[in-house]
Amino acid sequence: MTIAIIDTGVDGNVAELQGVVAGGTDFSGIGAPDGQTPVGSVGSEHGTMVAGLAAGRGSGGNNGVIGSEPEIYFYSRRRSATG
């Protein structure tokens, strides 16, 4: 299953999200075209947090975030720098 995270962008380099991001788009006009580099100073990590809650796969052993559906993939859609 694949879902879309529409938020501030998703940092696909976070350990819990390695290999989970299927692609992305930036609709804000201020970030990377792939929507995978969070932009903004206030709340810019919000999209990454939401993605982790949905699809996090942990970061090894008993560490990191395990999302509610760790077997899914997602597309990052950045809407704005503040959510």
N, C-alpha and C positions, 0 to 999 in steps of 0.2 A: 504494500500500500504506500502511496505517496500523498503527502499533504502540502499545503503552502503555509508559510509563516509570514504574515503581513504585519510588519512592525518597523523597527529602526535598522534592520539589517542583522545578519547573523555572522558571527566570527566562526567559520568552519575549522579554524585551527585549534579551537579548544579541544582538549583531550577527549571529553565525553562525546564530541560531535565529529570526530575523525571519520571520514568516509560516509557520513550520513547526508551531507548536502548534495542534492542531485543537480542543482543549478540555481540560478537566481537572476533577478532583474532589479534595477534601481529606478523607481518612479519619482524620486525626490529631485533629481537633476543636480545633486551636489556630491554624490559619491561614486564609487566604482560601478561600472555598468552591470557587474554581476550581482550586486546587492549583498555581497558577502563580507563587506568591510564596514562595520558599524561606524556611523558618522554622528558627530555632535558631542557636546561635553556633558549635558544633563540627560541621564537616562539612556545613553547611547548603547549600553549593554543590555537593554531590556529585551530586544529581539533574540539575543543569544540565550538569555535566561528562559524565555518562553520556549525556544527550540529545545533546550535541555530538559525542561519539564515534559515536553511531548515525546522527544526521541533520544534523549541521552542514553549512552551505552556504557557509562562508567569509564573509569580511567585506569583500570587494572586492579586485580585483587578485589578487595571490598571497598575501594575508593571511588570517589566521584558520584555524579548524579546518574541514577537510572530513571529514565523517563517512564511515563505511563504506557507507552508503546515503543519499546526499544528496538523493535524489528522494522519500523517504518523508515522511510526516507522523506526528505522534504525539499521544497524549493523556497529560497529566501526571496521575499518581495519587500524591498525597502520603500516605505511610503513617505517617511519624513525623518528628520534627525531627532525628533522628540516623541516618536511613537505615533 
